Amino acid sequence: MKHLVKITLFFFLLIGCKTNQKTNVKARGLMTQKAMVVSAREEASKIGSDILKKGGNAFDAMAATELALAVSFPYAGNLGGGGFMVYRKANGEIGAIDYREKAPLSATKNMFLDGNGNVIPGKSTLGAMAIGVPGTVAGVFAVHEKLGSLPMLDILKPVIELAYKGVVVTKKQESRIKHYQPFFRKVNKDSIIFDKLWKENDTIKYPALAKTLERLLEHGKDGFYKGETARTLAKFIQDNGGIITEDDLAKYEAKWRTPIVFQYDDLKIISMSPPSSGGVSLGQIMKMIEPYDLHTFGHNSVKSIQVITEAERRAYADRSYFLGDPDFVDIPVETLLSKSYLTKRMDGFSFEKPTSSNDIAHGTIQIVESDETTHYSIIDQFGNAISATTTINGAYGSKLYCSDLGFFLNNEMDDFSSKPGVPNMFGVTGGEANSIAPQKRMLSSMTPTIVEKNGKLLMSVGTPGGSTIITSVLQTILNVHEFNMTMQEAVDAPRFHHQWLPDEIQMEVKGFDINTINQLRKLGYVINEKESPVIGKVDGILVLKDESLEGGADYRGDDTAVGF
């Protein structure tokens, strides 16, 4: 267990993230010499780390960790969802893969509207019509085929064993299951495994999921998208009122993308490209704040919060209007990230008062998304790094659980604009760029990110958190770069968030000085009166000067770093 660390530093929310004044020793996460995996569950991190110990690379560990999260973290880990990954090989080569879900072939722009053109409540959020064609399995096999080194048997065997053996329920998982059980019972015709009263330290076994994974071992990607699993899945979805067919499954392919790359000071940021908005929005924010001396202003000071808030406000306005699936809409990425454009976007910013979001272009579109995503970061002993974020959208997705196959299905169709101008379940009011079309991928805020410094690997980082993903990744990078924090300090530090509309700053209030909050209010900023329980659950790995690794596993979840 010496390589296993669970971070539970609750005092960071109370006092912020500070160096111990008596000992002058900084709080650090797990330290290792060679390799590390940080994910939402101990079981997944350990399986990924064991793959590295066997001689596998980061891409082998990616496949193992992703599939292990499908077993150990059904809240967001999945076979029935999708995600994004960016990578940097030891030789500096970079790339990204999009395994985001797609709309079914028979999807239509107005499929969630009634005869009067109004959005039908719940149709895009609960049950079978909410499901997009899953991409996770395709993503895992595409990565392994192109970049992996170990046989798939080595990768899948421990995951299958975990499913048969079962996973111990944590206190946080007990609470989550109990909270969502009424939705499970509402959506599913028959009882499911999660209807039981599960308590902390109980063990949940997943024999049906184990058998599904065994078909992957036997048939590869086709073990999910064709054959017995595809027939069972398509029939199950249709029997429950959905429209996904075997043809939808057979046609699904993950897609390799060119990541978004930009400079910030002496950092090179490598992040996800559309249909994720993460890389573009992160780039816009960081380029808008770059001219300001945040280091001198101080961490979470009034001026730092002002600068970051105003940049976020402008980036999220652009996100709402311009971004969607690049296979369906033209996105002016070069312009959105250009210095001339972003300099003009910050025109009107003043430390004397906030900019009104109503004065920012396209001021009728709100952005609030699901928080129920999961992220993992991996750096291997060879110097390869990956950053991956995966989701089924809402907590337990559509709440529809296929007992014969052992997993929940996503509700990603709600991430499309059901009707331009009308908010979805998370308050997102979308534009035409993100309207529904057959085989189109829905917009996302997932922001898996890798950072270089002076040409060398520095960091792998990412988080769940819906619309707060981008700003949580941003602040974690800034905490290390501008404010000289350790990886663990950077992850645990209290966070804030502004997304243009609603025109307010969300804060993990207990972590901020009351005088800072009062000064912001005096200037005219609206602070969310409700204390945000969680803004993101960041997992990151930092490469130190001596090339050892430090993991940052967010105490806000059951997140765990494992390495050697």
Secondary structure as GFF3:
##gff-version 3
##sequence-region A 1 564
A	DSSP	beta_strand	4	6	.	.	.	ID=ss1
A	DSSP	alpha_helix	11	15	.	.	.	ID=ss2
A	DSSP	beta_strand	31	32	.	.	.	ID=ss3
A	DSSP	beta_strand	36	39	.	.	.	ID=ss4
A	DSSP	alpha_helix	42	53	.	.	.	ID=ss5
A	DSSP	alpha_helix	58	72	.	.	.	ID=ss6
A	DSSP	beta_strand	82	88	.	.	.	ID=ss7
A	DSSP	beta_strand	94	99	.	.	.	ID=ss8
A	DSSP	three_ten_helix	128	130	.	.	.	ID=ss9
A	DSSP	alpha_helix	136	147	.	.	.	ID=ss10
A	DSSP	alpha_helix	152	165	.	.	.	ID=ss11
A	DSSP	beta_strand	167	168	.	.	.	ID=ss12
A	DSSP	alpha_helix	171	187	.	.	.	ID=ss13
A	DSSP	three_ten_helix	193	195	.	.	.	ID=ss14
A	DSSP	beta_strand	203	204	.	.	.	ID=ss15
A	DSSP	alpha_helix	207	219	.	.	.	ID=ss16
A	DSSP	alpha_helix	222	225	.	.	.	ID=ss17
A	DSSP	alpha_helix	227	239	.	.	.	ID=ss18
A	DSSP	alpha_helix	246	251	.	.	.	ID=ss19
A	DSSP	beta_strand	255	257	.	.	.	ID=ss20
A	DSSP	beta_strand	260	264	.	.	.	ID=ss21
A	DSSP	beta_strand	267	271	.	.	.	ID=ss22
A	DSSP	alpha_helix	278	289	.	.	.	ID=ss23
A	DSSP	alpha_helix	294	297	.	.	.	ID=ss24
A	DSSP	alpha_helix	302	322	.	.	.	ID=ss25
A	DSSP	alpha_helix	333	336	.	.	.	ID=ss26
A	DSSP	alpha_helix	339	345	.	.	.	ID=ss27
A	DSSP	three_ten_helix	357	359	.	.	.	ID=ss28
A	DSSP	beta_strand	373	379	.	.	.	ID=ss29
A	DSSP	beta_strand	385	391	.	.	.	ID=ss30
A	DSSP	beta_strand	401	402	.	.	.	ID=ss31
A	DSSP	beta_strand	407	408	.	.	.	ID=ss32
A	DSSP	three_ten_helix	412	415	.	.	.	ID=ss33
A	DSSP	three_ten_helix	432	434	.	.	.	ID=ss34
A	DSSP	beta_strand	449	453	.	.	.	ID=ss35
A	DSSP	beta_strand	456	462	.	.	.	ID=ss36
A	DSSP	three_ten_helix	466	468	.	.	.	ID=ss37
A	DSSP	alpha_helix	469	481	.	.	.	ID=ss38
A	DSSP	alpha_helix	487	492	.	.	.	ID=ss39
A	DSSP	beta_strand	496	497	.	.	.	ID=ss40
A	DSSP	beta_strand	506	507	.	.	.	ID=ss41
A	DSSP	three_ten_helix	509	511	.	.	.	ID=ss42
A	DSSP	alpha_helix	514	523	.	.	.	ID=ss43
A	DSSP	beta_strand	539	543	.	.	.	ID=ss44
A	DSSP	beta_strand	549	553	.	.	.	ID=ss45
A	DSSP	beta_strand	560	563	.	.	.	ID=ss46
###
